[in-house]
């Protein structure tokens, strides 16, 4: 994987990936918001692919991510809560396993931050709350301070 970011003007940057490109417009959308959106998109896509591999299709899929960050630099994620909601024609246990498969195994972005971020999740499946603020097996978080820098990631 390779990404190159070039300064365009002011606080606008162009990110060029191996497959495409997109604009980063700080502070309208901060890099941390892009990161959180990427993290949520990663786990959301798992909940399309994993069921599809079992010849199932989820409907009304929505995943929200709420991150709590340090008040001071570095403004890393200290806590992350993911709220999953979807419908399908499988039992509750299978639906819960799909979510856990994403969180614990398949979602690379979650697995990138799990050692330094406390991660919890909730699951509403077929209109029924199955999980509320459940902690994941790992992801207890740790307190590491690498000092302060100036960047558009501060907000």
C-alpha positions in Angstrom: 0.0 0.0 0.0 1.3 3.4 -0.9 -0.2 6.9 -0.5 1.3 10.2 -1.4 -0.1 13.5 -0.1 0.7 16.7 -1.9 0.0 20.3 -0.7 -2.5 22.0 -3.0 -3.1 25.4 -1.3 -3.9 26.7 2.2 -4.8 23.7 4.2 -5.9 21.6 1.2 -4.1 18.4 0.2 -4.4 15.8 -2.5 -4.0 12.2 -1.5 -2.9 9.9 -4.3 -3.3 6.2 -3.7 -2.4 3.3 -5.9 -6.0 3.2 -7.2 -7.4 6.7 -7.0 -7.1 10.1 -5.4 -9.1 12.4 -3.1 -8.9 15.8 -1.6 -8.3 16.4 2.1 -9.7 19.8 3.1 -8.5 20.7 6.6 -10.0 21.9 8.9 -13.4 21.3 7.1 -12.7 17.6 7.6 -9.7 16.8 9.7 -7.4 13.8 9.0 -8.7 12.2 12.2 -12.3 12.4 10.8 -11.1 10.8 7.6 -9.4 8.1 9.7 -12.5 7.5 11.7 -14.6 7.4 8.6 -12.2 4.9 7.1 -12.3 2.8 10.2 -16.1 2.8 10.2 -16.2 2.1 6.4 -13.8 -0.9 7.0 -16.0 -2.6 9.5 -19.2 -1.7 7.6 -17.8 -3.3 4.5 -17.0 -6.5 6.5 -20.7 -6.7 7.4 -21.6 -6.8 3.7 -18.8 -9.3 2.7 -18.9 -11.8 5.6 -22.7 -12.4 5.2 -22.4 -12.5 1.4 -19.8 -15.3 1.8 -22.6 -17.2 3.6 -25.1 -16.5 0.9 -26.8 -13.9 3.1 -27.6 -10.2 2.6 -27.8 -7.6 5.4 -30.3 -4.8 5.0 -30.6 -1.3 6.5 -26.9 -1.5 7.6 -25.7 1.4 9.5 -22.5 1.7 11.6 -21.7 4.8 13.7 -18.3 5.5 15.3 -17.8 7.8 18.3 -14.2 8.5 19.3 -13.0 10.2 22.5 -9.6 11.8 22.0 -6.9 13.2 24.3 -7.5 16.8 25.4 -3.9 17.6 24.8 -1.3 16.5 22.2 -1.1 13.9 21.0 -4.9 14.0 20.3 -5.1 10.2 19.7 -8.2 8.1 20.2 -8.5 6.9 23.8 -11.9 5.3 23.4 -13.9 4.2 20.4 -17.5 3.1 20.5 -19.0 1.4 17.4 -22.8 1.2 17.1 -24.0 -1.5 14.6 -27.6 -1.8 13.3 -28.8 -4.1 10.5 -31.4 -6.7 9.5 -31.1 -10.2 8.1 -32.6 -13.6 8.2 -30.2 -15.3 10.5 -30.2 -16.1 14.3 -29.0 -13.5 16.8 -25.8 -15.5 17.5 -24.8 -15.5 13.8 -25.4 -11.7 13.6 -23.3 -11.2 16.7 -20.5 -13.4 15.3 -20.4 -11.3 12.1 -19.8 -8.2 14.1 -17.1 -9.8 16.3 -15.4 -11.3 13.2 -15.0 -7.8 11.8 -13.9 -6.2 15.1 -11.5 -9.0 16.2 -10.2 -10.2 12.9 -11.0 -8.7 9.6 -11.1 -4.9 10.1 -7.5 -3.8 9.7 -8.1 -0.2 10.9 -9.7 -1.4 14.2 -6.8 -3.8 14.6 -4.3 -1.0 14.0 -5.6 1.0 17.0 -6.8 -1.8 19.3 -3.7 -1.9 21.5 -3.9 1.8 22.4 -7.6 2.4 22.3 -10.4 1.1 24.5 -13.0 -0.3 22.1 -16.7 -1.0 22.8 -19.6 -1.8 20.6 -23.4 -2.0 20.6 -25.6 -4.1 18.2 -29.2 -3.6 17.2 -30.2 -6.6 15.1 -33.7 -6.8 13.5 -34.8 -4.0 15.7 -33.7 -5.7 18.9 -30.8 -4.5 21.1 -28.4 -7.5 21.4 -25.3 -5.8 22.8 -24.9 -2.5 24.7 -21.4 -1.0 25.2 -19.7 -4.4 25.1 -16.0 -4.4 25.4 -13.9 -6.3 22.9 -11.6 -9.1 24.0 -8.5 -7.0 23.5 -8.3 -3.3 23.1 -7.8 -2.1 26.7 -5.8 0.9 25.6 -2.7 2.3 27.0 -1.4 5.8 27.9 1.6 6.7 25.7 2.6 10.4 25.3 5.0 11.2 22.4 4.9 14.9 22.9 3.3 17.9 21.2 3.4 18.9 17.5 1.6 21.5 15.4 -0.7 20.0 12.7 -4.2 20.1 11.2 -4.9 16.8 13.2 -5.2 18.8 16.4 -8.9 19.3 16.1 
